[in-house]
């Protein structure tokens, strides 16, 4: 028998989307580690995530999108190579793009860049699609502390600080791998930040 929290629940999804649309902050599973998330276009919600993580707001956070087609809504000029990298990726890949726009300003790095990952994980992908906007995805821990590998390792302090904790995959004890990170510029030059 499959554990209840390992079954995709439409009510769980509806509740998470409602909280996000009202400017709330959620704790949710992603294609890598569990994330603290909010609507990436909502400045107040993003500010709250920085407060929850006790993180300096000069440190940018990454975003999740449900499809490549949405990239141009938040990146002024998507380098051609980005599409090839996304297609060829065999594990989660975060690309740092130049020229971020239409996002909460504190998400954008000093050089104007933003890290975006196209998620293929069922819950986070559906969440982005239903929200219709990018989703902040930052690890579910206080800044500087160890990143939890699954839900069971997330502290009570973090769980109590958000508006909604997704039920899906709470029982999943697999160790999560972080994404690869590649930084691209407009001329398709790239730097591997994390392999």
C-alpha positions in Angstrom: 0.0 0.0 0.0 1.3 3.5 -0.9 1.5 6.0 1.9 -1.1 8.8 1.7 1.5 11.5 1.5 3.1 9.9 -1.5 -0.1 10.3 -3.6 -0.7 13.6 -5.4 -3.7 15.2 -3.8 -5.7 17.9 -5.7 -6.9 19.5 -2.5 -3.2 19.9 -1.3 -2.4 21.6 -4.6 -5.4 23.9 -4.4 -4.5 25.0 -0.9 -0.9 25.7 -1.8 -1.9 27.7 -4.9 -4.5 29.7 -2.8 -1.8 30.6 -0.2 0.6 31.7 -2.9 -2.0 33.8 -4.7 -2.7 35.6 -1.4 1.0 36.5 -1.0 1.8 33.6 1.4 4.8 31.5 1.9 4.8 27.7 1.6 7.1 24.7 2.3 7.0 22.3 -0.7 8.9 19.4 -2.4 10.9 20.2 -5.5 13.0 18.3 -8.0 16.0 18.7 -5.6 15.5 19.5 -1.9 12.4 20.8 -0.1 11.9 24.5 -0.7 10.5 27.5 0.9 8.6 29.3 -1.8 6.4 32.2 -2.8 5.2 34.1 -5.8 8.5 35.5 -7.2 6.8 38.6 -8.4 5.4 39.5 -4.9 8.0 41.7 -3.2 6.4 41.4 0.3 6.3 37.6 0.1 9.9 37.5 -1.0 10.9 39.8 1.8 9.3 37.3 4.3 11.4 34.4 2.9 14.6 36.4 3.5 13.4 37.0 7.1 12.5 33.3 7.6 15.9 32.2 6.4 17.6 35.1 8.3 19.4 35.7 5.1 21.2 38.8 3.8 19.0 40.2 1.0 22.1 40.7 -1.2 22.2 37.0 -1.7 19.9 36.1 -4.7 17.5 33.2 -4.6 16.6 31.0 -7.5 13.2 30.5 -9.2 11.3 27.5 -10.6 9.3 27.6 -13.8 7.1 24.9 -15.4 8.3 25.4 -19.0 11.0 26.9 -21.2 8.2 29.0 -22.9 8.0 31.2 -19.8 11.6 32.2 -19.7 11.2 35.2 -21.9 8.7 36.7 -19.5 11.5 37.1 -16.9 14.7 37.2 -18.9 15.2 40.0 -21.4 17.3 38.0 -23.9 17.5 34.2 -23.4 20.8 33.0 -24.7 20.3 30.3 -27.5 22.5 27.9 -25.6 20.1 27.8 -22.7 17.5 25.8 -24.6 20.1 23.2 -25.6 21.4 22.9 -22.0 17.9 22.4 -20.7 17.1 19.7 -23.4 20.3 17.8 -22.7 20.3 18.0 -18.9 20.1 14.6 -17.3 19.5 16.0 -13.8 18.1 19.2 -12.4 19.8 22.2 -13.9 19.8 25.8 -12.7 20.9 28.4 -15.3 21.9 31.9 -14.2 20.6 34.3 -16.9 21.5 37.9 -17.5 18.9 40.6 -17.8 16.3 39.6 -15.2 13.1 41.6 -15.1 9.4 41.6 -13.9 10.4 40.0 -10.6 10.6 41.1 -7.0 13.8 43.3 -7.1 15.5 41.6 -4.1 15.6 38.3 -6.1 17.8 39.8 -8.8 21.6 39.7 -8.2 23.7 42.9 -8.3 24.8 42.1 -11.9 21.1 41.9 -13.0 21.1 38.1 -13.3 18.6 35.5 -12.0 18.9 31.7 -11.4 16.0 29.7 -13.0 15.4 26.0 -13.1 12.7 24.4 -15.3 11.3 21.8 -12.9 10.1 18.4 -14.0 9.0 17.2 -10.5 5.2 16.7 -10.6 4.1 18.8 -7.7 6.4 21.9 -8.2 5.8 21.8 -12.0 2.0 21.8 -11.5 2.3 24.4 -8.8 4.1 26.8 -11.1 1.6 26.1 -13.9 -1.4 26.8 -11.7 0.1 29.9 -10.2 1.0 31.2 -13.6 4.1 32.9 -12.2 7.6 31.8 -11.2 8.1 30.3 -7.8 10.9 31.1 -5.4 12.8 28.0 -4.4 15.3 28.2 -1.6 16.3 25.4 0.7 14.2 24.9 3.8 16.8 26.0 6.4 18.2 29.0 8.2 20.9 30.6 6.1 24.3 29.0 6.9 22.8 25.8 8.5 22.9 22.4 6.9 20.4 21.9 4.0 17.8 19.3 4.9 17.8 16.3 2.5 14.2 15.5 2.9 11.1 16.7 4.9 12.0 14.8 8.1 15.2 16.9 8.4 13.4 20.3 8.3 13.4 22.0 11.7 10.2 22.9 13.5 11.2 26.5 13.4 11.1 26.5 9.6 7.9 24.5 9.4 6.1 26.9 11.9 7.3 30.0 10.0 5.4 29.3 6.7 1.7 29.7 5.9 1.3 26.2 4.4 3.2 23.0 4.5 2.5 20.7 1.5 1.5 17.2 2.5 2.8 15.5 -0.7 6.1 13.6 -0.3 6.5 14.3 3.4 7.3 10.6 3.9 9.9 10.4 1.2 13.2 9.7 2.9 15.4 9.7 -0.3 18.5 11.9 -0.1 18.1 14.8 -2.5 20.8 16.0 -4.9 21.4 19.7 -5.5 21.0 21.0 -9.0 23.9 21.7 -11.4 24.4 25.4 -11.8 25.7 27.1 -15.0 26.0 30.9 -15.6 25.3 32.1 -19.1 25.8 35.5 -20.8 24.1 36.9 -23.9 27.0 35.7 -26.1 26.5 32.1 -25.0 29.7 32.1 -22.8 29.2 30.0 -19.8 30.8 29.2 -16.4 30.0 26.0 -14.5 29.3 27.1 -10.9 28.3 23.7 -9.5 28.6 20.4 -11.4 
